[in-house]
Amino acid sequence: MEPVSAYQPQNKIRLVTAASLFDGHDAAINIMRRIMQSSGAEIIHLGHNRSVEEIVNTAIQEDVQGIAITSYQGGHVEFFKYMYDLLKERDASHIKIFGGGGGTILPSEIAELQKYGIARIYHPDDGRAMGLQGMINDVLQKCDFPTGNLSVDRWKAAMKEAYGEASDKDQRKILNDVKRSISDRAIARLISAVENNPDLVQPIMDEVHEKLKHLVSAPILGITGTGGAGKSSLVDELVRRFLMEFPDKHIAIVSVDPSKRKTGGALLGDRIRMNAIVNNRVYMRSLATRQSNLALSKHIPEALNILKAAQFDLIILETSGIGQSDTEILDHSDVSLYVMTPEYGAATQLEKIDMLDFADVIALNKFDKRGALDALRDVRKQYQRNHNLWETPLDDLPVFGTIASQFNDPGMNNLYRAVMNKIAEKTGQEALKSRYLEDTDISEKVYIIPPSRTRYLSEISDLVRNYNKKAIDQAAIARQLFGLQNSIQIATQKGQTAIVEGLQKLYEDIALLLDGTNKKIIDTWKEKKARYQSDEYIYLVRGKEIRVPTYRKSLSQTKIPRVSLPRYEDWGEILQWSLQENVPGDFPYTAGVFPFKREGEDPTRMFAGEGNPERTNRRFHYVSLGMPAIRLSTAFDSVTLYGEDPDHRPDIYGKIGNSGVSICCLDDAKKLYSGFDLCDPKTSVSMTINGPASTICAFFMNAAIDQQCEKYIRENGLEKAVEERLKAKYDAKGLKRPSYVGDLPEGNNGLGLLLLGVTGDEILPNDVYNTLKEKALSSVRGTVQADILKEDQAQNTCIFSTEFSLRLMGDVQQYFINHLVRNFYSVSISGYHIAEAGANPISQLAFTLSNGFTLWNTMLVEEWM
């Protein structure tokens, strides 16, 4: 295929890109948006797992021409149609929708969606025919139309309706009327008009300027700083605190990012770092500089005027990070905040930073970096020198160490308080003064693995290398001893006494170099072989003696050993094999941690997960019917994997029970595993889930406990107590009782369904319930994946931060230890999603081992010992 040239648009094209809700596969959309950027488009990138409402709100606030979405998780028909309907409902049907999902979106579905009004859904065949650049050219060509074309008379009429005679009206009434009358779409279109058609929009802006003469303007907080200092994350934390403290106030954000000098494209990616802005009291607009070597767009003054006229209570202006000379922000803000990191270089570099002369507040973000305390002292001293505040103690200067990426960071709390109070002081708007109390703690990184253990992976690799080297060295010594032993025997047989004495002395000297443990391995080798050659092998598990036959018989009655030891005679070979391979159940456990495979339970994986709990329960009973052991493996739908509740909302509804079972409550778990005795030693349950693993695990454990309670209730004739509780809890309130939908499948005896809607502790005395709980917890078998590190690297079904998730996993394991949960594994290290994300087998193995070692080190933290 010949190279395709990039399309040259006539208008400045802005696009929103994202991966759909519950979709962690963001590689494709990242490739597409990079090509769009290199083709001159301005891209507002949201990242993965984005809902229709968030995407539509962003598209309207940013006044884009198009939305580009990848969707690989199913439910795409409902998702795209809902997006189209929502845009139409909000008078933004001019915004075009584009999508792709590899082979997951069928040609018939593509035809249906495009007929409905979706601009284009791309199929792999389109990629082969058009190439990536060809598809991007098609998107850009369809979006090449102007935005911000406004009717001057219509706008003047709208402004008159919103403001009336501003000079004659009460300020509060104006504020309320304007907030009610002026929509996000109107603000967005006016800003676009200022950017794209300044001459056309000038009469409207003259009206805006006139209105502003009679109104109190919103204070503007200007935020600037070096690139990569974490400005967007810091803004997000400021906005979150503002919304919590002032529940009746509105905030606007203008975020500026640089345009590429070569292509004119831009990545306006600040929204991907901001979670607090998904709120109806927040308006955000991303602007490209559309000029090189500047931190702001030339249209910023009018954009700020528009937001002031819209009567926001606070406006945040964030510049692109370009380095040491960012003072342009001072021309547009009432209060300035400079964001930097401890990694600014030598202390003399501080003398070059203009903003240290002018900034009202300084944030030393990423305070967890090495040397942060020294950097804080140096910045405070420089600020003191620049402002001649010689009498002011360093600790009282407005310079704060912050870790914006850390929840409830004390440095961020103090920074927010200082910023809001400075705004109130400089603008006279006392209503914005913060009530946050000063936090006396200093920002300090909460480490899951202490800094002293940061080299743990290197230590492990060093340990393995040293172990293998020692094993080879010790094997060489053993080989020498074996040779000397044979020589001594031969010399003895030949009557060479003098030679024997010399060899014996040499043997004793070399024997001192052999480790005592290794000598024992050699000395007990024959005994070990004899144990495996006998008819029965006996070993202990948790104090219980296990007897296992050591062979199987073929059809011809030949005895085939289950474990066959090598026929080595040389001590060096014996020792090296024992140290580096060995039999199952012995160190280094290369063949497994148990001497023999469990009898009576074939490694059959009874895998299921589709639709509602009842449907999957029927499938479980079908695949396990008549089997001697039950080994259930559960796949959950994407709604459950991302910790959401099922909903009639189309972007959720289309994915409920898709490629997995939907579980959102304890009753769902009871129905899912009903008819299976979860405490039977022949039953085990595997659950493939990570983000909400602890919650799903809790559902499972409580389902098992309530099964034991149900058995006790039936054995003791207490069903009447259950009925009375259900009547009080549901019937008396007019609520529908939870129930198993449909007929029970063959093999389901109804175990687990008696207590739907209630739990055992509501029926039984505490002592009885606690006894049954203890029995259930010590009996249940299975595993939950819970591998959040793999999610962070590959599949992206992350709900909480990695640090919090690891801490939660540690707490779950500690609970298991405290309550003797010994047959259920709280974590299962996984690798296949890493491969699906593009890793080769070597890097997949490396990541998987690394994740396992990291989780092990996490569990070794003192709090969980």
N, C-alpha and C positions, 0 to 999 in steps of 0.2 A: 504494500500500500504506500502510495506517495505521501510525503509529509503534507499536512493540511495547514494552511496559514490561518492565524487567528483572525476572527471577525473584527472589523473596525467599526464600532458603534457610532452613531451620529449624536446620541445623547449619553449623559453620564448614567450608567446602569448600576443600580443597587439591588442586591439579592440577599435574602435570608437563607442560610444553609443549616441543616440539622439532620440528625438521625431520629426516627420516629420513637414514640413512647415505647418503653420496654425493649428497646433495641440497643444493645451494646456494641454492635458491629459498626464502628465509625471509620474504618479504614477507607471505604469507598467514598464517603462524602468528603473526607479530608483530601483525597486525590482530586476530586471534582472541583472543590472550592479553590484549591491551589491553581488549577488550570484557569479557572474563572478570574482569579486575581491577576495571573500573568497575562490574561487577555484584556485587562483594563477595567474590570468590574470592581466595585466596592462591596465587600462581603461582610455581612453581619453574621458571624458564626456562633451558633448556640451549643454545638456539641451533640452528645448522644442523649437518649431517653428524654425527649421533649414532647410535651402534650400539644394537642391541636390548639388549645386556647392560648398557651404561651407563645407558640409560633405565630398565630394570627395577631395577637396583641403586639408582638415585636414588629411584625410586618407593617402594621398600621402606624405604630409610633415612629418607625424608621422611614415610612413612606417609600417602600421599595416597589420595584416593578414585578418582582418574581420571588417565588419560594421554591427551593430545591431540597428534596427530602429523599433519603434512602430508607427503605423498610425491608428488613429481612426476617421479621418475626411473625408474619401472618397478620390477619386483621387489617390488611392494607386497604381493602375496598371500603370498609366503614371509615377508616382513618382519613383517606383522601376525600371521600364524599362529605364527611363532617367538616373538614377544612374548607371545602368549597362553599358549603352552606353557611358556615360561620362568617366567611368573608362577605358573602352576599348579604347576610343579615346586618352586618355592620357597615354597609354601603362602601365596600372595598372590593367589589367583584372585578375591578380592573386588574388586580394583582393576579398574575398567572402562576399556576402550580405545576411543578415538574417533579417527577419521581423516578425511582429505579429500585430494583430489589433482586438483581441477578435473575435466577430462574424461579424465585419464589413467587413472582407475580406472573400468572399465566396469561397467554395471549388473549384468551376470552375475557379475562378480568381487565386487561389493558384496554380492549375495545369498549368494555362497559364503562370504564372510568373516563376515557376520552370522550365518549358519547355524552357523559354526564356533565362535562365541562372542564375536566382537567386538561391543561394545555398539552402535556406529553408525558407518557410513562415509557421509559426506555427499557428495552429488552436486550439480553446479550447479543441477539442477532443484529440489533442496531449498532452495538459497539463494534461488532466485526465488520459491518458494512461502512460505518461512518468514521470509526476511530474515536478516541477520547476527545480530541480537539474538534472533530466534526460534530459530536453531540453537544459540546459546550457552545460551539458556534450557533447551533440550532436554538439553544436556550437564549443566548444573547440577542440573536436576531428577533426572536419573538418578544423580547423585553425591551427592544430599542424604541421606546416611545417616551415623550417628555413627562415629567412630573412637576407639580407646582404651577400649572396653568390655572389662574384664578380669575373669577369674574369680580372686578373691582366694585361694581354697584352692589352685588350680592353680599360681598364681604362687609361693605360699609353698613348695610342694613342689619347684618348679623351683629356687628359690633355695637350698633345703636341699641339693638334689643338687649344685648348682654349688659351694657354699661349705662344706657340712658344718659342722663346728664350727670356725669361722674362727680362734678363739683358740687352738685346739690344733694347728693345721696350719702347716707351713712356708710363709712368705710366697711364695716362688717357686712352690711347688706350687699354692697358691691362685691365683696369677696365671695359671698355665698352665691349670688346671682351668676357671677362669672364662672365659678367652678361648676355650676349646674349647666350653664349654657355652652361653654366651650369644650369641645370633645378633643380626645387625643388625635383624632384624624384631622381636625381643623388645625391644631397646633403644628402637626407634622407637615401638612400641605403648605402652611405659611412659611415654615422654615425652608422647605424645598424651594418655594418660590423665591425666597431671599437668595438661596444658593444658585439657582438656575436662571431666574428671570428678575434680577434686581430692578431693572427699569420698569417692568410691568407692575411689580408689587409696590413701587415707591408710594403711590397715593394711599395705599392701605397702611404702609408703615408710617406715613405722615399722621394718619388717624391714631395709630398706636402711640406715637410720640406725644400727641396731644392729650390722650387719655392718661398717660403716665405722669403728666404734670400735676394731676389732681389726686394721684394715688400714692400710697406708701409702697415703695418697691421692696420686693423680697431681698433679703441679704444674699450675697453671693460668696460662697466659700470656694476659693481657687486652690486646686491641688496640683502640684507639679513635682517633678523629681526625675531621677535617672531611670533609664529603661531597665526593666526587670527588678525594680525595687519593691514591687508588690502593691502598686497604687490601686489597682482595681479591687484586689482582695481587701485592702484597707478601706476603700470607699464602701464596699459591701458591708463591712462591719460597722462603719459609721451610720449607714442608712438603717441597718437592722436595729441599732440602739435608738435612733431617732424615731422610728416607727413605734417601737415599744414604749418610749417615754411620752410621745405626743400622739395619742390615738386619733386626734381630730385634725391633724395637720398633714399637708401634702408637700411632696418634695419632687424636684425635677433635677435630672442629671444630664449634663452635656459632656460627652467623652470624645476627645479628639485623638485620632491616630494618624500617623504619617502616611502620605501617598508615596507609592514607588515612583522614583524619578524616571526610571526606564520605561515602565508600562502604564503608569497612571493608575494602576489598581491599588487596592488597600485591603488589609485585613482589619476589620473593626471588631476585634475579638473580646472586648471588655465584658460583654454580657456573659460569656462562658464562665467567668470568675464570680459572677454576682447572682446570689440566690435570693437575697432579701427584696430585690426589685420586682419579683413576681407578686405584685400587690396593686390594688386599684387606687392606691394613694401615691403611686410612684409613676412618673413619666421619665423615660430615658431616650435620648437621641444621640446616636453615634455619628460623628462627622469626620471626614477625611480632610487633611490639610489642603489637598489639591495644589500644593506647592512644596518645594523641597527646602530642607534646612530650617524649617520653622516649626514651633511647637503648637501653634494654633492656626485655625482657619481664619481668613480675612472676614468671614461672615459671622464670626462669633458675636460681635456687638449687637447686631440685629436679632440674632437667635436668642440672646439673653433678654432683649427688650420684649420679644414675643412671649417668653416665659414669665417675665415680670407682669406683663399685661394679663396673662392667664391667671394671675394672683396665686402663684405657688407661695408657700410659706418659707421655703428655703430652696436655693438653687446651688448645685454643686457643679463646678466647672473643672474637669480633669484634662490636663494636657498630655500630649504624647511625650515620652521621655527622650530627651535629646542630649542630656549631659549637664555641663556646668552653668550654662547661660540660659536660664528659664524665666527671667524676670518679666517677660511679656505678660505673664499671668496677672501681675500686679495692676495692670491697666484696666482689668475687667473684674476685679474682685474686691470685696470689702475686707475679707480676712483671707490670708494666704497660709497654706500648709505645705511645707516642703518635706518630701519623702525620700529618704536615702537608706543605704545599708551600711553595716560596719566595714564593708570591703571597699573603701574608697581609696586605699593605698596609704602613702605616707601622710603624716599629720600636716605637712606643708600643703597638701592638695586642698585642705579645707580653706586655705586662704584664697583659693581661686574661685570658690563657689559664691556667686553673687547673691543667691537666695539666702545665705546665712546672714547677709546684711539686712534683708528686707522681710523675711518670713516672720509671721506672727507666731507660728508654732512649727516645731520640727519633729518629725517622727523618724526614729532610727529603726526601721523595720527589719524583719528577719533577725531579731535579736538573739536567736539561738545560734548564730554563727560564731565561730571561734574569735575571741578578742573583742566581743561586743561590749563588755563593761569598760574596757580601756577606750574603745571608740566613743562610748557615751560620754566619758569624762572629757575626751579631747574635743568633741563637738560642743559640749557645754562651755568649755573654756574659750573656744573660738567665738561662740555666740556672745559670751561675756565681754571679750575683747572688742568685737564688732560693734556692740551696743553700749560700750562704756558702763557696764553694770557691775562695777568693781565691788560695790557694797552688798550686792545680792548673792546669797549663798548659791552654789552650783545646783543643789537639789531643787531650788525654787525656780530655776530657769525653765522656760517652756520647751524643753527638749525631752522626748519620751522614748524609751526603748519599747518596741512593740513586736508582737508575733501575730500578725493579722490572720494567719492560717490556723491559729489555735483557738478553740472555743473558749469564750469568757476570759480572754487574756487580760490580766490586771493592767498591763501597759495600755491596751486598747481602751479599757474603761477610763483610765486617767486621761488619755489623749482626747477621747470623745468629750469628757467633762470640760477639759481646757478649751477645746475648739468652740463648743456651744457657749461657754461663758465669755470667750473673747468676742464671739459674734454679737452676743447681747450687749457687751460693753461698748463695742465700736459702732453699732448701729442703733443703740437705744431700744431695741426690741426685747424688753425684759421677759416677755412670754417665752422666749427661746432659751432662757437660762436653765441650765441642767440641774436636776435634783440628784444626780448621781453622787454618791459619797466617794470621797477620795480613797482609792485602794492603796494600802500601805505596802502591799506585796510588789515585788519587781517581776517583770516578765521573765519567765524561766521555762524552757522547753520541758514538757512532760515526756520523758523518754520511756518507751516500752522496754527497750534494751539499753541499759546504762552505757554512757560514753566509754567506760572502761572495757566494754565488750564489743566495741565497734569493729574490731578485727576478728570477730568470731569465725567468719567463713575462712579467712586466711589461716587462722589457728587450726581449724579442722583439716584444711588441705595439707598444712604442714604436718599435722599429726598423722594423717594417713600416709603421706610420703615417708615420714620417719619410721612409721610402723612397718611399711613394706620393706624399707631398706634394712631395718633390724631383722625382719623375718628372713630375708635373703642372707644376711650376714650370719645369723644363728644357724640357718640351714647349712651354710658352708662349714661352720665349725662342727656341726653334727656329722656332716659327710666325712670330715677328716677323722673324727672319732670312730666312725664306722669302719673306715679304712684301717686305722691303727688297730682296732679290735680284731679285725680279720687277720692282720699281719701278726699280732700277738698269738692268735690261735695257731696259725701255720708254724711260726717259730717255735712254739711250745711243742707241737707235734714232731718237729724235726730235732728237738732237744737243743736248740740254740739258746742256752740260758742267758748268756751275755747280751744277746740281741733282745731277748724278752725283757730283761731288766731296763735296757735303754728305751725300748718302745713303751714299757709300762710307765716310766718316768715322764716321757713325752706325752703320753695319754693323760696322765694326771694333771700336767701343766695346762694342756689344752682344755681339759674338762672344766677347769676353773672359769673359763670364758663362756661356758654354756649356762644360760639362765636356768634356775631351779625348776621353774614351771615348765619350761621346754623339755628339760630332762624327764620330768614326770610324763609328759605327752609321749615321749619315746618309750619309756619303761612300761606304760600301760597300753601300748598300741595293740599287742596281742590279745590282751584282755578285752579291749574295745571291739576288735574284730570278732572275738568269740561271742560277745553279746549280740551282735547282729547276725551271727551264723546259727544261733540257737533258734528254736521254734517260736519263742516268745520274747518280746522286748518289754521290759518293765521300767516305768519311770513315774515320777510324782508330779502332779499339777495341783497347786494349792492344798497340799497335804493329802491328796487323794491318789491312791495307787492306780495307774493305768497300765493294763496289759494289752499288748498289740501283737498279732502274728507278724513275723518278719518276712513272710513270703506269700505269694499268691500261686495258685495252681493253674497251669494252662489247660487247654482242652485235652492235651495228651498227658496230663497229670505231672508235667514237669514243674518242679518248684522254682519259681522266679523270685529272687530276692527283691523286696521293696526298696531297700537301700543297699547298694553294692559299694563296698570300700575298695580303693585301689590296691593292687597286688604289690605294693612297694616293699622292698626289703632294706634298701638304703635308708639310713636314719635321716639324711639330709632331705630326701624326697618326702619321707613321712612327715617330717617337721614342717617343711614348706607348705605341703598340702594342708596340713592341720591348721597352720597359722593363717593361710590365705583363702582356703575354701571350706574344708571341714564338712561334717555331716549335718543334716537338718537338726536344729535345736541347739547347736553348739556354736560358740564364738568362732568366727565373726559373722555368723548367721547368714551367709551368702545363699544358703539353700532353704531359709525359712527359720522362724523362731520356735517351732514345735518339732519334736522328733519325727512324728508321723502325721499324716493328714487325718482329719476327723473322720471316723467311721460312721456310716449310716446317713451321710449328708453329702450328696454330690454337689459340686460347685455350680449348681444350676442357678441362673439369674432369671427370676420371674419378674420381668420388667413390664411396667404398665404406667400409664398416666395420660388421660384424655378426658375432657369434659368435666362433669361434676363428680363428687366423691362416690356416688352410687354407681356410676358407669365404670369407674376405675375399680371399684370393689368387685363388681361382677367379673371384670377381666382378671383380677387377681385370683378369684375363686376358680375361674375357668382354667388358667394356666397351672394352678397348684393342685387341682383335683386329683386325688389318689396318690399324690407324691408323699414319700416317707418324711420329708422335711420341707418346711415352708421357708423360702428365701426370697422375700419380696423386695423389689427394687423400685423406688418411686421417682417418677419424673413429675415436676411441678410446672404449671404454666407460667408464662412470663409475668402475668399480673402478680402471682404469688412470689416469684423470684425477686421482684422489685418491691415487695412489701406493701402493695396497694390492695385495696378492697375491690371486689367486683362492683361494677357500676353500670347503669344503663347508658352512661355517656358513651357515645359511639367509639371514641378512640380507645376506650377501655373494653367496651362490650364485645368488640370484634376479636379480642384476644383472650377472652375468658375461656379456659379449658382448651386452648389451642396448643398443641404439642406438649401437653402436660395437664395434670389435674389441678383444679382450682380449690385451694384450701385457705380459708380466711378466719376460721374460728375453731374452738375445741370440738364442737359438735361435728364439723366437717371431718376432723381427724377420727372421731369415733365411728362415723359412717364409713370412712375410707377403709379402716382396718377391722370393721365388724365381722364377726364370724371367725376370726383368727385369734387364738389365745396368745396374746403378746408376751405372756410370761412362761409359755411352754418352752423347754430347752431346745426343741426342734424348730422353733420359729425365730427368724431373724429378719430385721427390716433395715434396708438401706435407703437413705433419703438424699437425693442429689439437689442440694440447695445451699446457698452461701450467705448472701446478705442478711436475710432474716432467719438464719439457721437456728439461732438460739430460741426464737419464738416457736418455730415449727417443731423443734426438739421438745420444747415444753408442752406443746399440744400432744405430741406422741406419748410422752411420759405420763401425762395426766389421763390420756385415754387408757393406758395400761393400768394405772392405779384404779380408775373407775371400773375397769373390767373385774378386778379383784373385789372391789366393793359390790359389784353386781352379783358375783358368785356368792358372796357372804349374805347379801340380802335375800337371794332366792333360797339358799340353804336354811335360812332362819325365818322364812315366811314374812319378810318385812316389806313386801311389795305395796301394801296399803299405805305405808309411810311415804313412799315415792309418789303415789297417786295424789295424796293430800298435798304434798309439796308442789307438784305440778299444777294442781287446781289453784293454789294460792298464788303461784308465780305467774301463771298464764291465763287460766280460765277466768279468774276473778277480775283480771284487768282487760279482758277482751282480746287477749293476744293469742295468736296461733301457736300451737305447740310445735317444736321442731320434730321432724319425722324423717324416716328413710323413705325416699320417693321411689315407688315401684315395688315389685315383688323381690323377695330375697332370692339370690341365685342358689343353685345347687351347691351344697357344702357350707352355706352360711346358716348357722344355728341361731343367729340373732344376738350372740354375745357382744356386748358393747352398746346396745341400743336402748336398754332399759332406762339408762340415766341421761338420755338426750335432753338437753335443756337444764339439767341440774348436775351437781357433782356429789361425790360420795360424802364429802365433809358436811353437806347440807342435810344428810339423812342419818349418818352414823355418829355415835359418840366419838370424841376426839381420840381416846386411847385405842379404840378399835380401828378407826381410820388410819391412825399413824402406824399401827402394826401392819395393816394391809399395804400401806404406802411403802414401808420399809421392805416388805417382801417383793413388791413389784419392782422397785428400783434396783434391787440386788439380782433380779431375775431377767429383766429385759435384755435381749440381744440385738445387736445391729450397729449401725454407724450413721452419722450425719456428716456430709462433706465439709461444710463450714470453712472452706479454704479461701479466705478473703484475699490472701496474697496473689493467688492465681487470678482472682477476679480483677484485682487492681492491674494486673499485667495483661490480661487477655479478654475476658468476657464482659467486664464492666458492670455486672449486676451488684454495684456497691450502693448501700443505703447510708451507712455511717462512714466516718473517716476510718482509714486503715488502722490508726492508733487506737481508736475507741473499739473497733471490731476485735483487734487482738486482745485488748484488755478484757473485753466481754468473754472471749473464748477462754482466757485464763481463769476467769471467775467461774465459768461453767465447769471447767475441768476440776477446779478446787471443790465445787459442790459435789461432783461425782466422787472425788476422793473422800470427802466428809461423810457421804451417804452410801459408801460402798457400792457405787455403780461400776461394777468390774467387767461386765459383759457387753457394755455399750460404749462405742468409741465416740468421743466428742469432736473429733476432727479426722478427716481423711484427705491426705495430700493428693492432689490431682495434677495431671499433666496434659491431658488430651486437648483441653481448650487452648493451652499455650501453643500446641501444634496447629490448631485450627486458626490461630491468629497469625500464623506465618513462620513459626520457629521450625528450624530443622531438627532432626532427632537429637543431635548433640546438645544444642542450646536448650531444647525442651527438657532433656535430662538434667542439664545444669541448673535451669530455673527450678525444676521440681525438687531436686536435692537441696538447693539453696533455701527454698520455701520451707521444706521440712526442718532444716537446721535452724532457721529463723524462728519457727514456731516452738521448737524445742528450747531455744534460748529464752523465748518469751515466757515459757512455763517455769524457767529457772529463776525468774526475778523473785527477790526475797519475799515479796508480799504473798506469793502463792506457795512458798516452801512449807 
